[in-house]
Every structure is written in C-alpha cells, then in structure tokens.
Amino acid sequence: MTKLLAGVAVGALLAAGGYYAYGNSQDGAVTADETVMTETAPVAAGSVEDAASFLAETEAEIADFGEFAAHTAWVYANFITEDTEYLVSRMSAEATELSVQQAGATARFADTELPLDMRRKMTMLTAGITLPTPAGGDYAQRLAELTTRMSSAYSTGTIDIDDTPVTLDTLEVMMGTERDPEFLAMMWNDWRAAINPAQMSQDYAAMVEIANAGARELGFSDLAEMWLSNYDMPADEMEAEVERLWGQVEPLYEQLHCYVRDGLNETYGEDVQATTGPIRADLLGNMWAQGWAPINDIVGIESGEGGGYDLTQLLEANDYTPLQMVETGERFYTSLGLDPLPETFWERSLITRPRDRDVVCHASAWNLDNEEDIRIKMCTHVNAEDFRTVHHELGHNFYQRAYRGQDMLFRNGAHDGFHEAIGDFVALSVTPDYLVQIGLLDQDEVPDESADLGLMMDLALDKIAFLPFAVMMDQWRWRVFRGEITPDQYNTAWWELREQYQGLMPPVDRPADAFDPGAKYHIANNVPYLRYFLSYILQFQFQQAACDMAGWEGPLNRCTVYGNEEVGQRFNEMMEMGASQPWPDALEAFTGTREMDGSAIIAYFQPLMTHLEEQNTGSSCGWE
C-alpha cells in the first residue's frame, strides 16, 4: 500500500528465514499444468550440539548472502532495466535455493529436544520462507523468472491520458482529486489492463503450484498453512484469531460504509451510486479503495466552532520539501531518546522519483547489512499522506536498528504486524499539539474539541476503511493456495470477497481474463498482507498504552507522545527484543497485555461511532 510501508528490506527478511522474491524473466513462462514432483529422503536425527553448530553456520550464511541480496534488490528497485531484472532474477533463485536448503536441513532436528530459542530459530527457517520451492531441479530459477516478470509488469505499467503516459504514483494522486465518475472509471480500468493481466494470471497460477509443492516438502499442507504458522500458534487458531479481531471492529466499518455511501449518492446521484448495496470502488479516492481519506471533501464531517486545518496546505505554506518531511520524521524518533539516523541514510536513501529512469515507487524501508545501512525508498510528494508515510517508514528503520544486537535470525519484528505497527503508532501522534510543537500550526489555530469528530472522521476514512481490505487480501490468497479458488475463478472470487468484506463493486464489468488482484503491489510482489491488518490492531493498542504511560488525560485522539523519553525507553525495550521471544512477550513489555485486542480502536473512535449511528438512522445499512 502506498501510504503504508512496503515492508522490511530483503536482507532483513532473509535474516528471518524468509525472502520476498522480486523477480522474473522475459521468456519461457511456466504453465500451471506442469506437474511438480518432489521426494523427501529420510534423515538421521541430530544432537543439540549438532543443532547449535548448524544454526551458527546458517546464521552466518544468511548474514553474508542477505547483504548481497539486499544490495541486488536495491539496485533493481532503483534502476529497472533488462540487466537488473536478470540480476535480481538470478539472485532471487539463489536466495530461494538457499532458504529451501536451510529449511530442509532442519528436519534432522525435528525430534531433538532443543532449548526454546533454538527451536524458535528452527521454526523460523521452515515457516518463514515466503515462497518455497521443492529441492533440486530448476524450480528456484523458474519461480524467480515468474516473480520478476510480475514485479516488473507492475512497476513499469503506465496508462495513456491525453496521449501522455502516466505512472501509477501520479494516477494515485489523480484518483483522489478527480471527481468525474467516467474519468475515474477509465483510470481505474486502464490501470488494471496495464499490468498485462493475462500473462500475470498465468504466471501467478504457475507460481502457486511451485510454492505449494515447496511448502508440502517442508511439512505443511500448503502455502496458506505455512504463512499462518508464523505467529506462535497453530495456523487454524491464527486464522480464527483474525476473524475474532475483525469481528471486534466490523460494526464501526459498517456504520462508516453506510454514511459514506449516502454521501456519494448525494454527490453523484442514484445512477452512479445507489443508496443501497455495495459502493462503486473507483469513487472512494484510492486506486484500490483501501483508504478513503481523499474523499473527505465529499463525506467529511465539518469542524465545529474551533475550525479545522489542512495538513497538506500547512506543509505547502511552510515551503516543506520531501527532504524536510523526512528530517521532521526523524526528529520525532530522536525526541523519544532514540539515536539519530546514520549519515549513510541521507546519502543513500531515495526520497523523490528520479526523472531519468523507472523505479519501484512503492514506499519501503530497507536494512541492507542488518547493522547500520538503513534507508528508505519513496517517490515522496509534499502532502499529508506522505508526511504520515514518512513517519511510518522511519519506524521500520528505527526498529531495524534497535534489534541489531540480536542473533541474526531474531533480527526481525516480534511478528510481521509489529514491524508495520511501530511507525503507524508514531503517526497517530501527528496531532494538532504535535504540529504546534514542530512549528507547522500556531497555537491559536488548534481546533477545539468541537472539531474532533471531523478529525476522527478523516482518520477513519484512512484506517477503518482499510481493515476489511487487509483481511480479504490474504483471505483470497489462502483460498488460492488451498485450491479452493482455481485460476479460472481468480477474478470472480476476488470480487466476491471484496463485496463480502468491504461492500464494494467494480465500476465496469470485469472481463474473464482480468486479474484485478495483480493490480495491487502486494499480490504482484508476493508480500503477505495479514501484517497490515494486525498492525492496525496493534498501533491503537500501542497508542493507548503509551498515552496511559505518559499520563495523558484527554481524548485518545488528541494524545501525542512527541518528546516523551519515558515512553521512548519502554518503546525501545520492546523493539530491542526483535523476534527473540514469542510476540505476546514483546506486546506485554510495552502494553502490559499479552493479547491483541481491537477494543482500543473502538475506544479511540467511540465518539465518531455514536455520531455515525445517529446520522445513519433511517438508512438501509449493509450491502447484501
């Protein structure tokens, strides 16, 4: 997601036993009907001493290859050419082979009584691979070819507007500012055609077959079970946990959906947006309808007597540059007592889109050596969305730096949702008081509490609207991996889930060969998405705990912990743990509780929930 972080860098993922393969080739597509055959030979059991030696060698190997892999991926992401595609495809194949080899070697120790930390590392090596392949053969290279082609198709796609090629990052801005429904539908539809959907769908099906075979060879029933086994609990329990958490916040989303649909109907009329049923996806201000903040001019709540403010206008009025936005984000973290970013961060990061080449513009944070070479990569615009994204991305970097003292396999988040939640928790502190402290807002311009409903609505359009999208993304993939959704059903099932969870519909009929899932970065690049849903649950838990720690007594949405070193110390203690302990231990270290809980979201937005329920009286809420 563009306004959220893309994820941790390749080197850090390798350190956790996983790897995000960026790669693909231009020729020789693999077809999904090719049979993948695997055999697993019996292995002799190993001792605890053997396991210790194996893990030490493996972590050294991961550190060495991870740095090479991260640099290769960085070059590809910043210089997309046939040559860099070749390099990243070859590196991706080698990384997959290495990860599969290491995971397979853990079988020697499956029945060995190991200390908990060693058993934890073994589990990371087996369950932590994003896309495994069967051992032997050319499966790793074939998988790399598929994934590179999908990644490049996404990153280089453009559409023509007035005979001018327009890139996705520009389209994203236009989707939030244009209000002509025909033009919106055109951009929406043309982007989904720009990714070469027929080829990507074929590649995706072939990739699933290979990765499922790899997962089975590692002892999992399929890739879905493997992905869900990364959360310190059985896969079926984790899937049930996701539904429990979604059930906690679903009532708030339903009220938001109802209110927004009525507002769109009033603006566009019944022929464009009906007062009942699903919402037309292209009207919501975002290419994927995952966040609706850009349409706050249509459905936002007016501020009270204290007035409101427009953060984008404040940034522009103060002549902010993209670099200044990143510097401001860094100052938030240092105000908590954390060390400044290294000089190499400023020398090596990509902060704006280059004019002379194709790059992967999706915002991301990187750690290239699992030590100090941390960077971000963004095509940054001076606006409110990217201001918050900067705070979010830097959260990855400060987390990466905090756990660098852990063993290599523990240099990662407590679970992947933690890595996403860290920066978003900080971004929740981008409040009026924070803006006053950094000189963007005058004290006499701070809205009084009568404006809080408007501010909360702005945030809900961003964060509450996102929750069901985050759930359905991996629901679709889990069902694909399990064979419950076959390739000929990819797009139909995608829209069935979008309607079920989000109450959305496409603006135009979708052709049989469409592959709308691939128009989303995380599908085309095979980045698991559950982390984002979990991060939204966690960030509000972090916010509630931090504000209690700081002694905050006002509304939760007004709390900022900027400058609070006591919070920063507890925060850093949690981050320093990395993945060395089960995630409930890390959660407890900062929040005092061992369970993820959506109730903090409800508490944060309760005034808005009450207001929406009142406004929706008489409306036909729901979409079935």
N, C-alpha and C positions, 0 to 999 in steps of 0.2 A: 504494500500500500504506500502510496506516495507520501502521505502526510505522516505515516509512521515509519519506523525504521525497517530497512530491508533485512536486517539480521546481522549476526556477527560474522567476522571475516572467515575466509576459508581455512586459514591456519588454525584459528580457534576451534572451528568445527572439527577439523581433523584431530585436534587435541582431545576432543571428547569422543573420538571414535567414529565420528560421522563426517560426511563431506557433501557439500552442495555442488553437484556437477553442473557446470555452466554449459557444457559442450555439445558439439555435433559436427558432421561433415556435410559437404555439398552433394555427394553422390552416394549411391548404394544404400537406399533406405531399407531398413529391416521390416519385414512384414509380420503382422501379428500372428499369422498362422504357422510360422516356423516353430517346430517343436523344440523346447528347451529340455535337454536330458541332463540329469545330474546323478552322481553316485557319491556316496559317503562311505569311506573306509573306516573300519574300527580303529580306535586309537588306544594306546596304553595310558593308564592313569598316571598323573604326575604328583610329586610331593609338594609340600608347602614351600620347600626351598627351591624346587624347580619353578614353581609359580612365581616366586619373588624374582628369580633371575629372568624369567620370561617377561614379566611386567616391566622390569628395569630396561631390558633391551627394547621392548616395544615402545615405551615412552620416549626413549632416546631416538628411535627411528621416526616416530611421529613428529617430534620436535624438528628433526632435520628435514624431513620431507615436507612438513607443514609450512615451513618458511619458504621453500622453493615453490610450493603450490600456491601460496598466498601471493607471492610476487608475480607469478604467471597469471593468475586470475586478475590481479590488479591491472596489469598491462592490457589484458584483453578488455576489461571493463572500461578502460580509458582510451583504447585505440582499437576499435572494432574493424578488423581487416581480415582478408582471407588468411594471411600469415598468422595473425594472433588467434584466429579460430583454430587453425591447425595446432598451434602450440597448446592452447587450453584444452583441446580435444585429447591430445596425447597425454597431457598432464592428468586430465580427468580419468582417463583409462588407467594410468599408473596408480592414481590415488585409490580408485575403486579396487584394483587388484590387491593393493597393499592392505586396505581395510578388510577385504574379504579374507585374505590370508591370515591376518591377525585375529579376526573373529573366529575363523575355523580352528586356529591353534588353541583357543580357549577350551575346546572340547576335552582336552587331556585332563582338565581340572574340574570338570562338571561335578564329579562325585568326591572331590577333595575337600576336606574340612578346612576352610580358609578363614583368616581374620576378616572382619566385616569390611574394612577398607579395601582389601584385596578382592573380595567377592564383588564389591561395588565396581571396581575397575573392570573386572571380567564382564559384568553385565553391560557396562558402557561400551565395551568393544563389540559385543554381539548386537545389542538393541540400538546402538547409536548411529548406525550407518543409515543415511537417508535412502540411498538406492543401492542395495547389494546386488551382486551378480553371482551366478554359480562359479565355482572354482574351475580353472582350466579353460581351454578353448579361447575364442576371441570375444567372449561375452562383454568384457570390460570395454574393449575398444568399440564394439558395436553400440553399447549403451552410451559411451561418450559421444559418438557420432550423432546419435539421436538427440541427446540433451543439448549439445552445442547448437544443432540446427534449430531447435525450438527456441533456445535463448536468443539466438541472433535474429530469428524471424520477428520476435517480439521487440527487441531493442532497436532494430533498424526500420521498423514499419512506419510508413507515413501515409497520409491521405492528401488528396489534392483539393484545395479550396481556392477558387478563382485562379486556377492553373498554377498554383504555388504549392509545393509540398510542405505539409505541416507535420511537425513531430508530435509525439504523444504528450510531452510536457506542456507544449503550447495548447494542445487540444484539451488537456485537463483544466487549464485556466478558462478556456472558452466555454467548456461545459458548465462552468459555474457562473458565467457572466451573460451568456446568450439567453434570450427569453422567447425566441421564435420556435414553436414546437416542431415545425417542419425542418428547420435548420438543425435543431438538436437531434432529431431522429436521423438526419443524414449523417452527422458526425458520429453518432453512436453506431450506426450500421456500418459505415465505411471503415471505422477502426477495426471492427470485428472481421472485416474482409481483408484488412491489410496484413494480417499475420499469416497468410497462406493457410487458412483453416483446414482444408482438405489434407494437405501434407502433414500439418501438425497433429491432426487427429490420428492419422495413420502412425506417425512416429510415437505418439503417446501410447497407443494400444500396444505397440511393439515393446516400448519401454516397460510397461506394466508387466508384460509376460516375463521379460528377463528378470526384473526386480523381484517379482513374486517367486520365481524359481530360486533366486538367491536367498530370499527370506526363508523359504522352506528348507534349504540346505543348512541354514543356521538354527533350525529347530522351531521356527514359527509357522503357523498355518498359512499366513500370507503377510503382505506388507502392512496391512492395517493393524494386525496384532503387533507387529514389530514396532510400528510408530507409537502405538498406545502403551508399549511396555517401557517407556522412558520416564515414568512418573512415580516410581517407588511403590507401585501397586499393580495387581493383575490388570491386564488390558480391559477385560469386561467391566471391572469395577471403575476404571478410569472413564470409560465411555459413559457409564451410569452417572458418574460424578459430574461430567459435562452437562448432562441433561438436568441434573439437580440444580446446578448453578444457573443454567438458562431459565429454569422454572422460577427461580427467585426473582429474576429481572424482567421476565416476559410481560407481566402486567403493565409495567411502565412503558415498554415498547409499544404495546397495543394502543395505549392512550395517545402516544406520540404519533403513531401511524394514522390514527383516526383524525386527529387535529390537523396534521399536515395534508391529508387527503382533502379535507374540507377547504383548506386554504388554496390548494392547487385548483380545485373545482371552481372556486370563486374567481380565480385569476384567469383560467383558461377556458372555462365553460364545460358543460356536460359532454360535448362531443370529443373533447381532448382528454378530460379526466372526470370520470363519473364519481358520484358521491358514495357509491358502494363498490365493493370488490377490491381488487388489487390496484396499486398505484403504478402508473406508467414510469418505467425505470429511468428514462432519459430526462425526466422533468426535475430530478432531485439534485441537480447541480454537481454530479460526480459521474465519471465515465462508467463506474461500476455500481453506482447507487449505494456505496458502502458508508458514505458520510454525507449528510445533507446540509452542512453549515452554509454553503454558498447560496442557499435559497432563503436565508433568514430575512431578506428584504421582502419576501412573499409571506412567510409563515412565522416570522419572528414576533416576539411579544414586545410591545412598546415599553420603553423605560418609564419610570414614574417621574415625579417632580424633579428628582435629582439629575435627570438626564442620563445619557449613556456615552459611550465613546467607541470609536472605530480604531482598532489597533493598527490596521494597515495604514490608515490616514496618519496616525501618530508617528509611525515609522517613517513615512514619506515626509512629513512635516519636519522631522528632525534629521532629514538627509541621511538616513541609515543606508549603508551599503551591505551586501551579503557578508563581507568580512566582518563588519561591525556586529552583525547579528550573531555570528559565531563567537566573537570575543565577548559579547554580552552573556551568551550561554555559558561560556567557561567561567565567567565571574560568579555565576550563581553557585557552581560547584565549589569554587575556592572560598566563597563566603561561608560554606559549611565546614571549612577547615581542611578541605582536600587540597593536595598539591596541584599546582598549575600543570597544564599540558606541556609536554616537551617541545622544544623548538622545532624538532623534526615534524611535529604535527602541522605546524604552519607552513613549513617548507614543502611538504609532500601531499597534503590534502588537496582534493579537487572540490572547490566551493561554488564555481559557476560553470555553466556549459561552455566548452570551447567552441569557437566559431569555425574551426577548420577540420572537424572530424566527428564521426559517430562515437558516442559514448553510451554506457548504460547509465541513464539519468536517475534511475530509482535510488532514492536516498538510502545510504548504508553506512555502517561503521565497521572499521577494519582494525585488526591487530596482526601485523604481518610477521612478527617474530615472537609472539607470545611473551613479549617483555615490554619494550618502550616504543616500538614503531607503530603507534596508533594513529589512525587517520579517519576522516570522513570523506564521502564522495556524494556530492549533491549538485544539482543544477538549481541553485538557490535563487529564489525571487524575493524581493522585499515586500512581504505581506505577512499577515497574522498567522496564516497556516504554516509557512516555512519558519517563522520565528519560533513557534512551538515545536516544529520538527527538529530544529537545531538543538533545542534543549533536550529533546528526546534522544537524538543520535549521540550526543555527547554522553548521555547516561551509559550507553554501551561502552564507550571508551574509558570512562572512569571506573566502571565495573571491571573491565578487562585489566586495567592497571591494578585494581585492588586485589584481585586474586592471583596475581602473577607469582606470588610466593608459594602457591600450592604445587603439588605434583602435577605433571603435565596433563594427565587425564582428568584432573579436578579443576583445570583452568577453564571453567565454564560456569554458566548460571546454575543455581540450585535446581531449577528445571527451566526449559526454554521460555516459559512465561515470565520468569523473573527478569531475564535479560530485557524483555520488552517493557516490563512494568517500571523498571528503575527510572528511565528518562520520562515516561509519561507521568509518573508520580511527581517528578520535579516540575513538569509542565503544568500540573494542576496549581502550582504556586505562582503561575503567571496571572496574578490577581491585580486589582487596582492598586492595592498597597505596594505591591512589588514594582509596578510601573512607576509609582511615585518615587520609590527609593532609587530607581535607576535613571530618573530624570525624563521619562517619557510622558508623564502625566503630572499636572500640577495638583496640589492638594485640594484646591477649591474646585477641581474638575472631577474629583472622585464621586461616583454616583452614590446616593444614599441607598438604604436598604429597599426602598421602593423600586429600585431598578434591578433587584436581584433576580426576579422572575425572568426578565429579559436576558440577563447574563447566563442564567441557568439553562434557558431555552437554547441559547447559542451553543452551549456545551453539549446539551442533549442531542441537538441535531448532528453533532460530530460523533459523540461517544455512544449514546444509547441507540442511535440508528445503526451503528456498526455491529452491535452484538450479534444479531441473528445472522448477518452476513458471515461473521467469523465462525459461527457454528456450522453453517451449511457448507462452507468451502471444504472442510475436511470430511463432513458427512458424505459429500459427493465422492471424494477420493476413497474413503474407507469402503464404500459400496462398490466402487470400480475395482479396487484391489481384491475384494472378496468375490468378484464375479457376479454380484447382484445387479450391476449395471454393465451391459455389454457395449462394445464400441458403436453399434448401430443405435444405441439408446443414449449415448453420451449427452447430446444436447437436450433431448426431451426430458431426461431425468434431471439435468441441471435446472431447467426452468420449473419443473415440478417442485424441487427443493426450494428454489427461490420464492415460489409462491407460498409454500408451506411455512417457511420460517420468516420470510420478510414481507409477504403480502405484496409482491411485485410482479409485473408482467412486462414483456418486451414491447417496444413501441411499434415494431413491424413484425410480420411473420418471419419465422426463422427457417431457412432452407434446411433440407435434410443433411447437407454436407457442411453445415455450420459447426464450429467448435468454439462456442462462446466461452467455455471455461478457459481456453488458451489465450483469450484477450486480457487475462489477469496475470500480472507478473509472476505470482507465486505458483500458479499452475504451470506456466511455460518454463519456469526455472526450478520447479520441484522443491519449493520451500514449504515445509509443513506450516499450517496456518493456525492450529489449535493454540499455539503460543500467544497469539494476539488476543484471542478471547480470554484466556487465563490472565493475560497481562491487564486487561481491563478490570477484571475482578480484583486482582492484587493491587493495582495502583490506588484504588479507593480505600482498600484496607490500609495500605501504607500511609495514605493521606490522613486517615482518621487517627491512626496510631501516632504519627508524627505530630499532629496538631494537639493531641492529648499530651504528648511528651513536652511540647512547647508551652503548655498551659493556656492554650487558646480557648476562649470562652464564647466567641461569636459564632455566627453561622459557618459551617464547614466550608462552604464555597468561597468564603472571604479569607480563609486562612492561607498565609504564605509562611514558609519556614526559611526564607531567604535570610542569611546571616546568623542562623542558629547553629552554633557549633556543637551543642549538646546533641541535637538531632543528628548532625553530621557524624559525630563519633559513633552513635548506635547504628546509623545507616552504613558506615564504613565497616563496622564489625560484621554486619550481615554480608556485605559484599566480599569481604576478605575470605569468607568461608568457601566461596565458589561452589563447586559441586562435591565438596569433600564429605558432606553429610546429607542424609535424606532431606528433601525440601521442607518437610514440617519443622525440622530443627532450625533451618535458616529463617523460615517465617516467624517462628516463635522468638528468635533472637531480636527481631525488630518490633514485632507487633504484640507479642505475648500470647498469641494463639497459634494452634497447630492445624487449623482447618481453613481452607479457602472459603470465603463467605461473601455472597452478593448483597448482604444486608447493608453494607457500608454504602453501596450505590444508592439503594432506596433511601437511606438516611440523608445522603447528600442532596438528592433530588426531591425529597418529600414535598416541599412547598410547590414545586412545579407539578408534581403528580396530582396534588389536590386541585390545583388550578385547571389542569387539563381535564380532569374528570368533570369539573363544573362546566367547562366550555363545551365538552362533548355531549352534554345532556341533550337528548333528542336525536343525536346522530346514530347511524347504524354502524357501530364499530365492529371490527373484524372484517374478513375478506372472503370467507367461504360461502 
